[in-house]
Amino acid sequence: MRKPLVAGNWKMNGSRASVTDLLGGIRAGIGEIPKAEVAVCPPFPFLQMTEEALRGSSIAWGAQNLCTEPAGAFTGEVAGSMIREFGCTYVIVGHSERREYYGEDNQVVARKEAMARERGLVPILCVGETLAQREAGITSEVVADQLDAVLELSGVSAFGKTVIAYEPVWAIGTGLTATPEQAQEVHAFIRGRIAEQSADVAAGVRILYGGSMKPDNAADLMAQPDIDGGLIGGASLKPNDFLAICAAAHASC
Ligand SMILES: O=C(CO)COP(=O)(O)O
């Protein structure tokens, strides 16, 4: 049985004041939802505050990116070991915004995925197609290439320690959500691709949905057999919305 995960990707949002409020609101409101795991991923400068605010709670935290390299002359980069030192459990890798704006290709993302695991972090590996790719009917090829880069570099066992997030790019921040059926189709494809190499790993890997997940669509999405939680952008900045999605994940089990 896969335990659903709801992870908030705060992207480049927040200030000391707003992060204090957000963390306080989430911690105060989370209640007892033992059937779901919850995590927040703030920008790097807020990781220490996050650790201090959430230590001892049921809520985990993570970062939004890491460097492919372990340490050294990489100005502006942040190493996995540093992220780990701030108590992070998770790190997002290969978000479509990193792929699109910072030129991260499948090989770079696969190296980040491997580095995260080497440093004791659980990668949340983002995959997904653009609108043009969906309209061209190549969604499965695009997602397969994104997965295969990790399979080729690290082997199928990587997915024993990695969470996947399917995020159709056309649904991110647009208010357009994939229908539960559209999302389930791709989630099943992802699990099937991994099952070609290991049925056990495929059965255990958590596949989150991301892209305009909100309180009013979360339950329907998470009711799908291959949707194991959500990676939440905009709604994760509003404590009540985020908490409602967490409660939906708990109720989906
Ligand atoms: O990109 C996302 C999470 O990583 C999704 O963002 P939105 O929930 O704002 O669409």
The ligand as a Gaussian input file, in Angstrom:
#p B3LYP/6-31G(d) Opt

LIG

0 1
 O        4.256000      23.350000     -10.615000
 C        3.497000      22.933000      -9.748000
 C        4.018000      22.229000      -8.573000
 O        5.351000      21.891000      -8.717000
 C        2.045000      23.140000      -9.836000
 O        1.775000      24.479000      -9.704000
 P        0.250000      24.971000      -9.559000
 O       -0.365000      24.097000      -8.473000
 O        0.354000      26.402000      -9.154000
 O       -0.398000      24.752000     -10.879000

